[in-house]
């Protein structure tokens, strides 16, 4: 009896210390919270308590951009889950492992761990995690520019969110869909989805972390910038950056700096854009966001092109191409070949020009970035797209014309 009481007291102390850490973390005393949780991890003999505190450490390190530490704790959490012999704990730990690899841009590993999660036979709790698993897998497919599979995963995650009335998950999926359509240059949908996320934050997010508001505002800023609404883009990005700075969210700070730089570049204010690209590049390098680094280098390349510094532009392209090839990011490679085509046309270097034209079209074919109705490429300019239930997407105008001619075929 005495041993049982001691074990029970240990569980209570572990729970109290975890809650103390959460209170500190929510009060923006992050380093103090981490110290509390690390003490729990070192001293607690309760596997369930250790599992929970590892989850707190994983989340905190993700938001700070310490992705390698996040991965380290995710691996320890899997060992703890195996010790507990509970399928729900194991599913959650594999999800955290998938997310860690997603943040480190190890997209093939992310997909593999997500599939492991989906193949596990757990209880209702595991089934509720499937929406988050589908979202992480969708983000990984998007990182690899496999757009149809990415859309399938996002739509699956959205169904899980609706079926479980999970507004937080719905908010996150809407932000990912905004990113999806921004990449494919359907800027109306790229704005619609983060606006929907912002509505969810306003309607249901009273007790949520401010990161959800910051995330939706950032994606709205990206869409507004693409639409040429630069004042609106700046307002949204400033609000997002303010929250990111308050909470020490380094990954979001890097994205906001990139967006600020892109806004200044759109205004042809290159001298203001360059320092922001440099700051974003520094944080992206520090946290290991290689996908973000490609976007920064694309922006820097365009700045050099505006200034007619074509050799410097090619130097930035070379760095970005190495990253894109390493990640398997086909859309990044396509954009780089497009920029090279413009540069070599200006320089009058016909052999290099032809080489990049061929590679550009190879990327379009590989990603299947063309409309099955009109045959024109998707993502070349701002165009409204329509996805069918099979997750194939077409130009809305072409699909509408075809539907008028043969309504049954579209169904």
C-alpha positions as CSV (number, residue, x, y, z in Angstrom):
1,X,0.0,0.0,0.0
2,X,2.8,2.4,0.9
3,X,4.5,1.7,-2.5
4,X,1.3,2.3,-4.3
5,X,0.7,5.6,-2.5
6,X,4.3,6.8,-3.3
7,X,3.8,5.9,-7.0
8,X,0.4,7.8,-7.0
9,X,2.1,10.8,-5.4
10,X,4.8,10.7,-8.0
11,X,2.1,10.8,-10.7
12,X,0.5,13.8,-9.1
13,X,3.8,15.7,-8.8
14,X,4.6,15.0,-12.4
15,X,1.2,16.3,-13.5
16,X,1.6,19.5,-11.3
17,X,5.1,20.2,-12.8
18,X,3.8,19.7,-16.4
19,X,1.0,22.2,-15.7
20,X,3.4,24.6,-14.1
21,X,5.5,24.4,-17.3
22,X,2.4,25.0,-19.5
23,X,1.5,28.1,-17.4
24,X,5.0,29.5,-17.8
25,X,5.0,28.7,-21.6
26,X,1.6,30.4,-22.1
27,X,3.0,33.4,-20.2
28,X,5.9,33.6,-22.8
29,X,8.4,32.4,-20.2
30,X,9.6,29.8,-22.6
31,X,13.1,29.0,-21.2
32,X,11.7,28.6,-17.7
33,X,9.0,26.3,-19.0
34,X,11.7,24.2,-20.8
35,X,13.7,23.9,-17.6
36,X,10.7,22.7,-15.6
37,X,9.8,20.1,-18.3
38,X,13.4,18.9,-18.5
39,X,13.5,18.3,-14.8
40,X,10.3,16.3,-15.0
41,X,11.8,14.2,-17.9
42,X,15.0,13.5,-15.9
43,X,13.3,12.7,-12.6
44,X,9.9,11.1,-13.3
45,X,9.5,7.3,-13.3
46,X,5.9,7.6,-14.6
47,X,5.9,6.6,-18.4
48,X,2.6,8.3,-19.1
49,X,3.9,11.5,-17.5
50,X,7.1,11.3,-19.4
51,X,5.1,10.8,-22.6
52,X,3.1,13.9,-21.9
53,X,6.1,16.1,-21.0
54,X,7.9,14.9,-24.2
55,X,4.8,16.1,-26.1
56,X,5.1,19.6,-24.5
57,X,8.9,19.7,-25.4
58,X,8.2,18.7,-29.0
59,X,5.5,21.4,-29.4
60,X,7.7,24.1,-27.8
61,X,10.8,23.2,-29.9
62,X,8.7,23.2,-33.0
63,X,7.4,26.7,-32.4
64,X,10.9,28.0,-31.6
65,X,12.3,26.4,-34.8
66,X,14.6,24.0,-33.0
67,X,13.6,21.2,-35.3
68,X,16.6,18.9,-34.6
69,X,15.8,19.0,-30.9
70,X,12.1,18.4,-31.8
71,X,13.2,15.3,-33.7
72,X,15.3,14.1,-30.8
73,X,12.4,14.3,-28.3
74,X,10.1,12.6,-30.9
75,X,12.4,9.6,-31.1
76,X,12.5,9.4,-27.2
77,X,8.7,9.6,-27.2
78,X,8.4,6.6,-29.5
79,X,10.5,4.5,-27.0
80,X,8.2,5.7,-24.2
81,X,5.1,4.8,-26.1
82,X,6.4,1.3,-26.8
83,X,7.1,1.0,-23.0
84,X,3.4,1.9,-22.4
85,X,2.2,-0.7,-25.0
86,X,-0.7,1.6,-25.9
87,X,-1.6,2.0,-29.7
88,X,-2.9,5.6,-29.1
89,X,0.4,6.7,-27.6
90,X,2.3,5.0,-30.4
91,X,0.2,6.7,-33.1
92,X,0.7,10.1,-31.5
93,X,4.5,9.6,-31.2
94,X,4.7,8.6,-34.8
95,X,2.7,11.7,-35.8
96,X,5.2,13.8,-33.9
97,X,8.1,12.0,-35.6
98,X,6.4,12.8,-39.0
99,X,5.9,16.4,-38.1
100,X,9.6,16.7,-37.0
101,X,10.7,15.4,-40.4
102,X,8.2,17.7,-42.2
103,X,9.7,20.7,-40.4
104,X,13.2,19.5,-41.4
105,X,11.9,19.2,-45.0
106,X,12.5,15.4,-45.0
107,X,9.3,14.9,-47.0
108,X,9.7,11.2,-48.0
109,X,10.3,10.3,-44.3
110,X,7.3,12.3,-43.3
111,X,5.1,10.4,-45.7
112,X,6.5,7.1,-44.5
113,X,5.8,7.9,-40.9
114,X,2.3,9.2,-41.7
115,X,1.5,5.9,-43.5
116,X,2.7,4.1,-40.4
117,X,0.2,6.1,-38.3
118,X,-2.7,5.4,-40.6
119,X,-1.9,1.7,-40.6
120,X,-2.1,1.4,-36.9
121,X,-5.2,-0.1,-35.3
122,X,-6.0,2.0,-32.3
123,X,-9.0,3.4,-30.5
124,X,-11.2,6.4,-31.1
125,X,-8.3,8.7,-30.0
126,X,-6.1,7.3,-32.8
127,X,-8.8,7.8,-35.3
128,X,-9.2,11.5,-34.3
129,X,-5.5,12.0,-34.9
130,X,-5.9,10.8,-38.5
131,X,-6.9,14.3,-39.6
132,X,-3.6,15.7,-38.3
133,X,-1.8,12.8,-40.0
134,X,-3.4,13.6,-43.3
135,X,-2.5,17.3,-43.0
136,X,1.1,16.5,-42.3
137,X,1.2,14.1,-45.3
138,X,-0.4,16.7,-47.5
139,X,2.2,19.3,-46.5
140,X,4.9,16.8,-47.4
141,X,3.4,16.0,-50.8
142,X,3.1,19.7,-51.4
143,X,6.8,20.1,-50.5
144,X,7.6,17.5,-53.2
145,X,5.2,19.3,-55.7
146,X,2.9,16.2,-55.9
147,X,-0.2,18.4,-56.1
148,X,-2.9,15.8,-56.7
149,X,-1.9,13.7,-53.7
150,X,-1.4,16.9,-51.6
151,X,-5.0,18.0,-52.4
152,X,-6.4,14.5,-51.6
153,X,-4.7,14.6,-48.2
154,X,-5.9,18.2,-47.4
155,X,-9.5,17.3,-48.4
156,X,-9.3,14.2,-46.2
157,X,-8.0,16.2,-43.3
158,X,-10.8,18.7,-43.8
159,X,-13.4,15.9,-43.7
160,X,-11.9,14.7,-40.4
161,X,-12.1,18.2,-39.0
162,X,-15.7,18.6,-39.9
163,X,-16.7,15.1,-38.7
164,X,-15.0,15.7,-35.3
165,X,-16.0,19.4,-35.1
166,X,-12.2,20.2,-34.8
167,X,-12.0,23.9,-35.5
168,X,-8.3,24.1,-34.8
169,X,-7.5,21.4,-37.4
170,X,-9.9,23.1,-39.9
171,X,-8.0,26.3,-39.3
172,X,-4.6,24.7,-40.0
173,X,-5.9,22.9,-43.1
174,X,-7.3,26.1,-44.5
175,X,-3.9,27.7,-44.2
176,X,-2.3,24.8,-46.0
177,X,-4.9,25.0,-48.8
178,X,-4.1,28.8,-49.0
179,X,-0.4,27.8,-49.6
180,X,-1.5,25.1,-52.1
181,X,-3.5,27.5,-54.3
182,X,-0.9,30.3,-53.9
183,X,1.7,27.9,-55.5
184,X,-0.7,27.1,-58.3
185,X,-1.5,30.8,-58.8
186,X,-5.2,30.6,-58.1
187,X,-5.0,33.7,-56.0
188,X,-8.7,34.0,-55.2
189,X,-8.6,30.6,-53.4
190,X,-5.2,31.4,-52.0
191,X,-6.9,34.4,-50.2
192,X,-10.3,32.6,-49.5
193,X,-8.9,29.8,-47.4
194,X,-6.7,31.9,-45.0
195,X,-9.7,34.3,-44.7
196,X,-11.8,31.3,-43.6
197,X,-9.1,30.4,-41.1
198,X,-9.2,33.9,-39.7
199,X,-13.0,33.6,-39.4
200,X,-12.6,30.4,-37.4
201,X,-10.1,32.1,-35.1
202,X,-12.5,35.0,-34.5
203,X,-15.5,32.8,-34.0
204,X,-14.0,29.9,-32.0
205,X,-10.5,30.9,-31.0
206,X,-11.0,32.7,-27.7
207,X,-9.0,30.1,-25.8
208,X,-6.6,29.2,-28.7
209,X,-3.0,30.0,-29.0
210,X,-2.4,33.3,-30.8
211,X,-0.3,31.3,-33.3
212,X,-3.5,30.4,-35.2
213,X,-4.3,34.1,-35.8
214,X,-0.7,34.8,-36.8
215,X,-0.7,31.9,-39.2
216,X,-3.9,33.0,-40.9
217,X,-2.7,36.6,-41.2
218,X,0.6,35.5,-42.7
219,X,-1.1,33.4,-45.4
220,X,-3.5,36.3,-46.1
221,X,-0.5,38.6,-46.5
222,X,1.0,36.2,-49.1
223,X,-2.3,36.1,-51.1
224,X,-2.8,39.9,-51.0
225,X,0.8,40.5,-52.2
226,X,0.2,38.1,-55.1
227,X,-3.0,40.0,-56.0
228,X,-1.2,43.3,-55.9
229,X,-2.9,44.6,-52.8
230,X,0.3,45.6,-51.2
231,X,-1.1,47.8,-48.4
232,X,-3.4,44.9,-47.2
233,X,-0.5,42.5,-47.5
234,X,1.7,44.8,-45.3
235,X,-1.0,45.2,-42.7
236,X,-1.6,41.4,-42.4
237,X,2.2,40.7,-42.3
238,X,2.8,43.3,-39.6
239,X,0.1,41.8,-37.4
240,X,1.5,38.3,-37.9
241,X,5.1,39.5,-37.2
242,X,4.0,41.2,-34.0
243,X,2.6,38.0,-32.6
244,X,5.6,36.0,-33.8
245,X,8.0,38.4,-32.0
246,X,5.9,38.3,-28.8
247,X,5.9,34.5,-28.7
248,X,9.5,33.9,-30.0
249,X,8.2,32.1,-33.0
250,X,11.3,32.0,-35.2
251,X,9.9,30.1,-38.1
252,X,7.1,32.5,-38.5
253,X,9.4,35.5,-38.1
254,X,11.5,34.1,-41.0
255,X,8.4,33.8,-43.2
256,X,7.1,37.3,-42.4
257,X,10.6,38.7,-43.2
258,X,10.4,36.9,-46.6
259,X,6.9,38.3,-47.2
260,X,8.0,41.9,-46.2
261,X,10.9,41.5,-48.7
262,X,8.6,40.3,-51.4
263,X,6.3,43.3,-50.8
264,X,9.1,45.8,-51.1
265,X,10.3,44.0,-54.3
266,X,6.8,44.3,-55.7
267,X,7.1,48.0,-55.0
268,X,10.5,48.0,-56.8
269,X,12.1,49.1,-53.5
270,X,15.1,46.8,-53.9
271,X,17.3,48.5,-51.3
272,X,14.7,47.9,-48.6
273,X,14.0,44.3,-49.8
274,X,17.6,43.0,-49.7
275,X,18.1,43.4,-45.9
276,X,14.8,41.6,-45.2
277,X,15.8,38.8,-47.5
278,X,19.2,38.6,-45.7
279,X,17.4,38.4,-42.3
280,X,15.0,35.8,-43.5
281,X,17.9,33.8,-45.0
282,X,19.7,33.8,-41.7
283,X,16.8,32.5,-39.7
284,X,15.9,29.9,-42.3
285,X,19.5,28.6,-42.3
286,X,19.5,28.6,-38.5
287,X,16.3,26.5,-38.2
288,X,16.9,24.3,-41.2
289,X,14.0,25.4,-43.4
290,X,15.4,24.5,-46.8
291,X,12.1,25.0,-48.6
292,X,12.0,28.5,-47.2
293,X,15.6,29.1,-48.3
294,X,14.6,28.3,-51.9
295,X,11.8,30.9,-51.7
296,X,14.3,33.5,-50.3
297,X,16.8,32.8,-53.0
298,X,14.1,33.1,-55.7
299,X,13.2,36.5,-54.3
300,X,16.9,37.6,-54.3
301,X,17.3,36.4,-57.8
302,X,14.4,38.5,-59.0
303,X,15.9,41.6,-57.2
304,X,19.2,41.1,-59.1
305,X,17.3,40.7,-62.3
306,X,15.5,44.0,-61.7
307,X,18.9,45.6,-61.2
308,X,20.2,44.0,-64.4
309,X,22.9,42.1,-62.3
310,X,22.4,38.9,-64.3
311,X,25.6,37.1,-63.1
312,X,24.7,37.7,-59.5
313,X,21.2,36.4,-60.3
314,X,22.7,33.2,-61.7
315,X,24.7,32.7,-58.6
316,X,21.6,32.8,-56.4
317,X,19.9,30.4,-58.9
318,X,22.7,27.9,-58.5
319,X,22.3,27.8,-54.7
320,X,18.6,27.5,-55.0
321,X,18.8,24.7,-57.6
322,X,21.1,22.7,-55.3
323,X,18.5,22.9,-52.5
324,X,15.5,22.2,-54.8
325,X,17.2,19.1,-56.2
326,X,18.1,17.9,-52.8
327,X,14.5,18.2,-51.5
328,X,12.9,17.0,-54.7
329,X,10.9,20.3,-54.9
330,X,9.9,20.2,-58.6
331,X,8.0,23.5,-58.5
332,X,11.1,25.3,-57.2
333,X,13.1,23.8,-60.1
334,X,10.5,24.8,-62.6
335,X,10.6,28.4,-61.4
336,X,14.4,28.4,-61.5
337,X,14.4,27.1,-65.1
338,X,11.9,29.8,-66.0
339,X,14.2,32.5,-64.6
340,X,17.2,31.0,-66.3
341,X,15.3,31.1,-69.6
342,X,14.7,34.9,-69.2
343,X,18.3,35.5,-68.2
344,X,19.9,33.6,-71.1
345,X,17.5,35.1,-73.6
346,X,18.6,38.6,-72.4
347,X,22.3,37.5,-72.6
348,X,21.7,36.0,-76.0
349,X,23.1,32.6,-75.0
350,X,20.9,30.3,-77.2
351,X,22.3,26.9,-76.2
352,X,21.7,27.6,-72.5
353,X,18.3,29.1,-73.3
354,X,17.2,25.9,-75.2
355,X,18.5,23.7,-72.4
356,X,16.3,25.5,-69.7
357,X,13.3,25.6,-72.0
358,X,13.5,21.8,-72.4
359,X,13.9,21.4,-68.6
360,X,11.0,23.7,-67.9
361,X,8.7,21.7,-70.0
362,X,10.0,18.4,-68.5
363,X,9.0,19.8,-65.0
364,X,5.5,20.8,-66.2
365,X,5.0,17.2,-67.6
366,X,6.4,15.5,-64.5
367,X,4.1,17.5,-62.2
368,X,1.2,17.2,-64.7
369,X,0.7,20.9,-64.4
370,X,-1.6,21.3,-67.4
371,X,-5.4,21.6,-67.7
372,X,-7.0,18.4,-69.0
373,X,-9.6,20.4,-70.8
374,X,-7.8,23.2,-72.7
375,X,-4.2,21.7,-72.5
376,X,-2.7,24.9,-71.2
377,X,-0.3,24.9,-68.3
378,X,-1.5,25.5,-64.7
379,X,0.4,27.8,-62.4
380,X,1.8,30.0,-65.2
381,X,-0.4,33.0,-64.4
382,X,-3.3,33.9,-62.0
383,X,-6.2,31.6,-63.0
384,X,-9.2,30.2,-61.1
385,X,-9.0,26.5,-60.7
386,X,-11.6,23.9,-59.9
387,X,-10.9,20.5,-58.3
388,X,-13.0,17.5,-59.1
389,X,-13.9,14.8,-56.5
390,X,-10.9,12.8,-57.9
391,X,-8.6,15.7,-56.9
392,X,-7.7,16.5,-60.5
393,X,-7.9,20.2,-61.1
394,X,-8.7,22.2,-64.2
395,X,-9.0,25.8,-65.3
396,X,-12.5,26.9,-64.1
397,X,-13.3,28.6,-67.4
398,X,-12.4,25.4,-69.4
399,X,-14.4,23.2,-67.1
400,X,-17.4,25.4,-67.2
401,X,-17.3,25.5,-71.0
402,X,-17.0,21.7,-71.1
403,X,-19.8,21.3,-68.6
404,X,-22.2,23.3,-70.8
405,X,-21.4,20.9,-73.7
406,X,-21.5,17.6,-71.8
407,X,-22.8,18.0,-68.2
408,X,-22.8,14.2,-67.6
409,X,-19.1,13.7,-68.4
410,X,-18.1,16.2,-65.7
411,X,-20.0,14.2,-63.1
